[in-house]
Amino acid sequence: MKHLLIIGLISLGFAACEPNKEETLTEDKSEAPVVILKEYGYTLNDFNVVRDTIRPGDTFGEILDENGVSQSKILEVATVFKDSFDVRRMEAGKPYVLLNSKDSLNQTQVFIYEKNRVEYAVVDLRDSVSVFTDRKPVSYVEKEASGIITSSLSQTMAENNLSPYMTDRLATIYAWTINFFKLQAGDNFKVVYTEKFINDTIPAGLHEIKAVYFEHRGKSLYAFNFKPEVDSTNTVTDFYDEAANNLRRAFLKAPVKFSRISSRYNLNRRIAYYGYRRRPHKGTDFAAPVGTPILATADGIVIKSERRGGNGNYIKIRHNGAYESQYLHMKKRNSRVGDFVRQGDVIGWVGMTGNTGGPHVCYRFWKNGRQVDPFKQDLPPSKPLDISYHDAYFNFIEPLKVQLDCILY
C-alpha cells in the first residue's frame, strides 16, 4: 500500500510538470507582433538595409555600380539632378544608407546620404529617378545648468558634463565684460538653455542659450537673449543685462579667446637684450598656442594684409573714421585687402612670424591716427535696445530672472 501511494505521488508530480497541451497549442498558434520600422520616409521592413560610411576614394558611381544600379541611372543622377544633390561633394566620413530589394538581386533601390546629423539627401532609383533633400525631426528641450569655478571655465564645464560649445558661447556672450583667463576660484554661473534632439531621442548638442547669470569677482552679470519680433532685418543675436543695456561693445576686449596678456602697451619699456635702452611697446601681446583663431575686434575694412619685417604676417583693419586695429605675427592670414569683416570673424591664426620669442598676437590700436592703449580708451558702446522695446523686454526677462535666481549649485 505504501508503494502504491509513492507511485501515485510520483505520477501526480509528472502530471504537474507536464505542460497543458491546449495551452501549448495556443502558444504555437500566436505570433509575435511585427515591429514596423520607419526612417527617412520609408518603411525599412520592405528592404534589405545596408548602413555604411563614405571612405576616402569612394565615389557615388562605384557604390551604386557595386549594388546593381545601371550606368544610365547613375549618369542621370550625376547630371540631371546635380543642383539637388551634387555627387562630387560627398565627403569621406559621412554616413550613407542603401535600401536594397529583398529579392535575389539585392539591388539598391534607394540611396540616402547624410549631409550632417539633421539634413540628408535621398536618391530614389525605383522606376523613374527622383532626388530630394529632407531633414530629420528635431525637437528642443529646455534645461538648466550651474557651476562653481575651481580652476578654469572649461574644466568646470567638463566636471558638470556640459558641452565644450557651452564654454565657447559663454565666452562670446561676455567677451566685452569678462577676461576668462582671469577667472577666480569661487566665480560661478547659472544657465538656462535649450538642447537639440533628433527624432526626440538622439542628443544633438546645444541649440540656444536663453539666459545666463555669471558672478565674477563678486560682481553679478546677467545676460538675456532678446530679439524684437518685429526686427526681421537683424540677424545678430544680442544679449542684454537686467537694465536693458547691450552687453555687446563696439570692440572686443581681446582678439583671442582664453588668452593671457604677456606684455602690455608700454612707452617706457626697457629690454636687457638691447642694453636696457628705452624701446616703447605700442601694442598689447596676447599669448596663445600656435593656431589659435585671431578675431576682428570690430566691424571694418581690411586695409593691409601682408608679411613685412618684424611684424611677420599681419592684418590691419579700418573700423571707421576714428579707429584702426592691427594684428601681428600670424601663422597665416585669413582676410585680404578690401574684405569687409564682422566683429568676431576669424582673420588669421596665432603664429611666430616676424620678431617674436613665443607664440602670441600683438594687438595694436589707433585713435584719430595716433597709436594708443586700447584698454585706456573710452570706446563707444554698441547700439542700445530701442526704448520702444523696453516694456516687452522687461516682461520677457522677468520669469527668466526668477528662474536663474532659483537654480541651485
C-alpha positions as CSV (number, residue, x, y, z in Angstrom):
1,M,0.0,0.0,0.0
2,K,2.9,2.3,0.9
3,H,4.5,1.6,-2.5
4,L,1.3,2.4,-4.3
5,L,1.0,5.7,-2.5
6,I,4.6,6.7,-3.5
7,I,3.9,5.7,-7.2
8,G,0.7,7.7,-7.1
9,L,2.5,10.8,-5.8
10,I,5.3,10.5,-8.4
11,S,2.6,10.2,-11.1
12,L,1.0,13.4,-9.9
13,G,4.4,15.2,-9.9
14,F,5.0,14.3,-13.5
15,A,1.5,15.4,-14.4
16,A,2.0,18.7,-12.7
17,C,5.3,19.3,-14.6
18,E,3.8,18.3,-17.9
19,P,2.6,21.4,-19.9
20,N,-1.0,21.8,-20.7
21,K,-1.5,20.6,-24.3
22,E,-4.2,23.1,-25.0
23,E,-2.1,26.0,-23.8
24,T,0.9,24.7,-25.8
25,L,-1.2,24.6,-29.0
26,T,-2.5,28.1,-28.3
27,E,1.1,29.5,-27.8
28,D,2.3,27.8,-31.0
29,K,-0.5,29.5,-33.0
30,S,0.2,33.0,-31.7
31,E,2.9,35.1,-33.4
32,A,5.0,38.0,-32.1
33,P,3.7,41.3,-33.5
34,V,5.8,42.7,-36.4
35,V,7.5,46.0,-35.5
36,I,7.2,48.4,-38.3
37,L,10.4,50.4,-38.7
38,K,10.2,53.8,-40.5
39,E,13.0,56.1,-41.3
40,Y,13.7,58.8,-43.9
41,G,10.1,58.4,-45.0
42,Y,10.4,54.7,-45.9
43,T,9.3,51.5,-44.3
44,L,12.6,49.7,-43.7
45,N,10.9,46.3,-43.3
46,D,10.4,46.4,-47.1
47,F,14.1,46.5,-47.9
48,N,17.4,44.9,-47.0
49,V,19.0,47.8,-45.2
50,V,22.8,48.5,-45.5
51,R,24.4,51.2,-43.4
52,D,27.9,52.3,-44.2
53,T,30.3,55.3,-44.3
54,I,31.9,57.1,-47.2
55,R,35.6,56.1,-47.3
56,P,38.4,58.1,-48.9
57,G,38.3,57.4,-52.7
58,D,34.7,56.2,-52.7
59,T,32.5,57.6,-55.4
60,F,28.7,57.7,-55.9
61,G,29.0,55.7,-59.1
62,E,31.2,53.0,-57.7
63,I,28.9,52.5,-54.7
64,L,25.8,52.1,-56.8
65,D,27.5,50.1,-59.5
66,E,28.6,47.5,-57.0
67,N,25.0,47.3,-55.9
68,G,23.4,46.6,-59.2
69,V,22.3,50.1,-60.4
70,S,22.6,50.7,-64.1
71,Q,25.1,53.2,-65.5
72,S,22.3,55.2,-67.2
73,K,20.6,55.9,-63.8
74,I,23.9,56.8,-62.2
75,L,24.6,59.2,-65.0
76,E,21.1,60.7,-64.7
77,V,21.6,61.4,-61.0
78,A,25.0,63.0,-61.6
79,T,23.8,65.3,-64.4
80,V,20.1,65.9,-64.3
81,F,19.9,66.2,-60.5
82,K,23.2,67.9,-59.7
83,D,21.5,71.0,-58.4
84,S,19.6,68.9,-55.8
85,F,22.4,66.5,-55.0
86,D,26.0,67.1,-56.3
87,V,27.5,63.6,-56.1
88,R,31.0,65.2,-56.3
89,R,30.5,66.8,-52.9
90,M,30.2,63.6,-50.9
91,E,32.7,63.7,-48.0
92,A,34.7,60.9,-46.5
93,G,33.4,60.0,-43.1
94,K,29.8,60.9,-43.8
95,P,27.3,58.0,-43.3
96,Y,25.0,56.7,-46.1
97,V,22.2,54.1,-46.2
98,L,21.3,51.7,-49.0
99,L,17.7,50.3,-49.2
100,N,18.1,47.2,-51.3
101,S,15.5,44.9,-52.9
102,K,14.6,41.8,-50.9
103,D,14.8,39.5,-53.9
104,S,17.8,37.5,-55.1
105,L,19.2,40.6,-56.9
106,N,19.6,42.6,-53.7
107,Q,19.7,45.7,-55.9
108,T,19.9,49.2,-54.4
109,Q,16.5,51.0,-54.8
110,V,17.1,54.0,-52.6
111,F,20.4,55.7,-51.7
112,I,20.4,58.1,-48.7
113,Y,23.4,60.4,-48.0
114,E,23.5,62.2,-44.6
115,K,24.9,65.7,-45.1
116,N,25.0,66.2,-41.4
117,R,23.2,64.9,-38.3
118,V,19.9,66.6,-39.4
119,E,19.9,67.0,-43.2
120,Y,20.0,64.2,-45.8
121,A,19.7,63.7,-49.5
122,V,17.5,60.9,-51.0
123,V,18.1,59.3,-54.4
124,D,15.1,57.1,-55.2
125,L,16.0,54.8,-58.1
126,R,12.8,52.9,-58.4
127,D,11.1,53.3,-61.8
128,S,11.9,56.9,-62.8
129,V,14.7,58.5,-60.8
130,S,13.8,61.2,-58.2
131,V,16.1,63.2,-55.9
132,F,15.1,65.3,-52.9
133,T,16.6,66.6,-49.6
134,D,14.9,66.5,-46.2
135,R,15.5,66.9,-42.5
136,K,15.1,64.6,-39.6
137,P,12.5,65.6,-37.0
138,V,14.2,67.9,-34.5
139,S,12.9,68.9,-31.0
140,Y,14.2,71.2,-28.4
141,V,14.2,70.7,-24.6
142,E,14.8,73.4,-22.1
143,K,17.5,72.7,-19.5
144,E,19.3,74.3,-16.6
145,A,22.9,74.2,-15.5
146,S,25.2,75.7,-12.9
147,G,28.8,75.5,-11.8
148,I,31.4,77.0,-9.4
149,I,34.8,77.7,-10.9
150,T,37.7,75.8,-9.4
151,S,40.4,76.4,-12.0
152,S,39.0,77.2,-15.4
153,L,35.6,77.5,-17.1
154,S,36.3,74.6,-19.5
155,Q,37.2,72.3,-16.6
156,T,34.1,73.3,-14.6
157,M,32.0,72.6,-17.7
158,A,33.6,69.1,-18.1
159,E,33.0,68.4,-14.4
160,N,29.3,69.2,-14.8
161,N,29.0,67.1,-18.1
162,L,28.4,70.2,-20.1
163,S,29.3,70.7,-23.8
164,P,32.6,72.5,-24.7
165,Y,30.4,74.5,-27.0
166,M,28.8,76.0,-23.9
167,T,32.2,77.3,-22.8
168,D,32.6,79.0,-26.2
169,R,29.2,80.5,-26.1
170,L,29.6,82.0,-22.6
171,A,33.0,83.4,-23.7
172,T,31.3,85.0,-26.7
173,I,28.4,86.4,-24.6
174,Y,30.7,88.0,-22.0
175,A,33.6,88.8,-24.5
176,W,33.2,92.5,-23.7
177,T,33.0,92.3,-19.9
178,I,35.0,89.2,-18.6
179,N,38.5,88.2,-19.2
180,F,38.0,84.4,-18.9
181,F,41.8,83.8,-18.4
182,K,41.5,85.7,-15.1
183,L,38.5,83.8,-13.6
184,Q,38.9,83.3,-9.8
185,A,38.1,80.2,-7.8
186,G,34.6,80.8,-6.5
187,D,33.3,82.6,-9.5
188,N,30.1,80.9,-10.6
189,F,27.4,80.7,-13.3
190,K,23.9,79.6,-13.9
191,V,22.5,79.0,-17.4
192,V,19.0,78.4,-18.9
193,Y,19.4,76.8,-22.4
194,T,17.8,74.5,-24.9
195,E,19.3,71.3,-26.1
196,K,18.6,69.8,-29.6
197,F,17.3,66.2,-30.0
198,I,17.0,64.3,-33.3
199,N,13.9,62.0,-33.5
200,D,13.2,63.0,-29.9
201,T,15.9,60.7,-28.6
202,I,19.3,61.4,-30.0
203,P,21.1,64.3,-28.3
204,A,22.4,66.8,-31.0
205,G,24.1,69.4,-28.8
206,L,23.4,72.9,-27.5
207,H,20.8,74.8,-29.5
208,E,20.4,78.2,-27.8
209,I,21.3,80.0,-24.6
210,K,18.3,81.8,-23.2
211,A,19.7,83.4,-20.1
212,V,22.9,83.5,-18.0
213,Y,23.9,84.6,-14.6
214,F,27.7,85.0,-14.0
215,E,29.3,86.1,-10.8
216,H,32.9,87.3,-11.4
217,R,35.0,88.8,-8.6
218,G,31.8,89.4,-6.6
219,K,30.0,91.2,-9.4
220,S,26.7,89.9,-10.7
221,L,26.4,89.9,-14.5
222,Y,23.1,88.9,-16.1
223,A,22.6,88.2,-19.8
224,F,19.3,87.7,-21.6
225,N,18.9,86.6,-25.2
226,F,16.4,89.0,-26.7
227,K,15.5,89.9,-30.3
228,P,12.4,92.0,-31.0
229,E,10.0,90.0,-33.2
230,V,9.4,93.0,-35.5
231,D,13.1,93.4,-36.3
232,S,13.3,90.8,-39.0
233,T,16.3,92.5,-40.7
234,N,18.5,91.9,-37.6
235,T,20.3,88.5,-37.9
236,V,22.6,89.2,-34.9
237,T,21.7,87.7,-31.6
238,D,22.3,90.3,-28.8
239,F,22.3,89.8,-25.1
240,Y,21.2,92.5,-22.6
241,D,21.5,92.9,-18.9
242,E,18.7,93.3,-16.4
243,A,18.6,97.0,-17.1
244,A,18.3,96.5,-20.9
245,N,21.9,97.5,-21.6
246,N,23.5,95.8,-24.5
247,L,26.4,93.5,-23.5
248,R,28.0,93.9,-26.9
249,R,30.5,96.7,-27.3
250,A,31.9,98.3,-30.4
251,F,35.2,96.5,-29.7
252,L,36.0,93.1,-28.2
253,K,38.2,93.1,-25.1
254,A,40.7,90.8,-26.8
255,P,41.4,89.4,-30.3
256,V,41.7,85.9,-29.0
257,K,39.6,83.8,-26.6
258,F,41.1,82.3,-23.4
259,S,44.4,84.1,-23.7
260,R,46.6,86.0,-21.3
261,I,48.3,89.3,-21.7
262,S,52.1,88.6,-21.8
263,S,53.2,92.2,-22.5
264,R,51.2,95.4,-22.2
265,Y,51.3,98.7,-24.0
266,N,54.3,100.5,-22.5
267,L,56.0,103.5,-23.9
268,N,58.8,103.3,-21.3
269,R,59.7,99.6,-21.8
270,R,63.4,98.7,-21.5
271,I,64.8,95.3,-22.6
272,A,68.0,93.7,-21.3
273,Y,68.8,92.2,-24.7
274,Y,69.0,95.8,-26.1
275,G,71.2,97.1,-23.2
276,Y,68.1,98.3,-21.3
277,R,67.6,101.1,-23.8
278,R,64.2,102.5,-24.0
279,R,62.2,100.6,-26.6
280,P,58.5,101.6,-26.5
281,H,56.0,98.8,-26.9
282,K,53.0,100.2,-28.7
283,G,50.9,97.0,-28.7
284,T,49.4,94.6,-26.3
285,D,50.6,91.0,-26.6
286,F,48.2,88.1,-26.1
287,A,49.9,84.8,-25.6
288,A,48.1,81.8,-27.1
289,P,49.1,78.5,-28.7
290,V,50.0,78.4,-32.4
291,G,46.9,78.0,-34.5
292,T,44.6,79.8,-32.1
293,P,42.0,81.8,-34.1
294,I,42.5,85.6,-34.2
295,L,39.3,87.6,-34.2
296,A,38.5,91.0,-35.7
297,T,37.7,93.1,-32.6
298,A,35.1,95.2,-34.5
299,D,33.5,95.6,-37.9
300,G,35.6,97.2,-40.6
301,I,37.5,97.0,-43.9
302,V,40.9,95.3,-44.2
303,I,43.4,97.9,-45.4
304,K,46.6,95.8,-45.1
305,S,47.2,92.1,-45.3
306,E,50.9,91.2,-45.9
307,R,54.1,89.9,-44.4
308,R,56.7,92.5,-43.5
309,G,59.9,92.6,-41.4
310,G,59.4,92.3,-37.6
311,N,55.6,92.3,-38.0
312,G,55.6,89.0,-39.8
313,N,52.2,88.1,-41.2
314,Y,49.8,90.8,-40.2
315,I,46.4,92.4,-40.9
316,K,45.3,96.0,-40.4
317,I,41.6,97.0,-40.2
318,R,40.0,100.4,-40.5
319,H,36.8,100.4,-38.4
320,N,35.6,104.0,-39.1
321,G,37.0,107.5,-39.4
322,A,38.5,107.3,-35.9
323,Y,39.7,103.8,-35.1
324,E,42.1,101.2,-36.7
325,S,43.5,98.0,-35.3
326,Q,46.4,95.7,-36.3
327,Y,47.2,92.1,-35.6
328,L,50.9,90.9,-35.9
329,H,52.9,87.6,-36.0
330,M,50.2,85.5,-37.6
331,K,50.9,82.0,-38.7
332,K,48.5,82.5,-41.6
333,R,46.2,85.3,-42.7
334,N,42.6,84.7,-43.5
335,S,41.5,88.1,-45.0
336,R,42.5,90.1,-48.0
337,V,42.8,93.9,-48.6
338,G,39.3,95.2,-49.3
339,D,37.4,92.5,-47.3
340,F,34.7,93.6,-45.0
341,V,34.9,91.8,-41.7
342,R,32.5,91.5,-38.9
343,Q,33.3,91.6,-35.2
344,G,34.4,88.1,-34.2
345,D,35.3,86.9,-37.7
346,V,38.5,84.8,-37.8
347,I,41.0,86.9,-39.7
348,G,44.0,84.7,-39.1
349,W,45.8,82.3,-36.6
350,V,48.3,82.8,-33.9
351,G,51.9,82.2,-35.0
352,M,55.5,83.2,-34.5
353,T,56.4,85.1,-37.7
354,G,58.5,88.2,-37.5
355,N,60.3,89.3,-34.4
356,T,58.8,87.2,-31.6
357,G,60.1,85.0,-28.8
358,G,57.0,82.9,-28.5
359,P,53.5,82.3,-30.0
360,H,51.3,85.4,-29.5
361,V,49.4,88.1,-31.3
362,C,50.5,91.7,-30.9
363,Y,47.3,93.8,-30.9
364,R,47.8,97.5,-31.9
365,F,45.2,100.2,-31.8
366,W,44.9,103.7,-33.4
367,K,42.6,106.5,-32.5
368,N,42.5,109.5,-34.8
369,G,45.7,108.4,-36.4
370,R,47.7,108.1,-33.1
371,Q,48.7,104.7,-31.7
372,V,47.1,104.3,-28.2
373,D,46.5,101.7,-25.4
374,P,43.1,100.2,-26.2
375,F,42.4,99.4,-22.6
376,K,42.6,103.1,-21.7
377,Q,40.2,104.3,-24.3
378,D,36.6,105.2,-23.7
379,L,35.3,103.1,-26.6
380,P,31.8,103.6,-27.9
381,P,29.1,101.1,-26.9
382,S,27.1,99.0,-29.3
383,K,23.7,100.0,-30.5
384,P,21.4,100.0,-27.4
385,L,18.0,98.4,-27.3
386,D,15.4,100.9,-28.6
387,I,13.3,102.3,-25.7
388,S,10.2,101.3,-27.6
389,Y,11.1,97.6,-26.8
390,H,11.7,98.1,-23.1
391,D,8.3,97.1,-21.9
392,A,8.4,93.9,-24.0
393,Y,11.9,93.2,-22.8
394,F,11.3,93.6,-19.1
395,N,8.2,91.4,-19.4
396,F,10.2,88.8,-21.3
397,I,13.1,88.6,-18.8
398,E,11.1,88.7,-15.6
399,P,10.4,84.9,-15.4
400,L,13.8,84.1,-16.7
401,K,15.5,86.1,-14.0
402,V,13.4,84.4,-11.3
403,Q,14.3,81.0,-12.9
404,L,18.0,81.9,-12.9
405,D,17.9,83.0,-9.2
406,C,16.2,79.7,-8.2
407,I,18.8,77.4,-9.8
408,L,20.9,75.7,-7.2
409,Y,24.7,75.0,-7.4
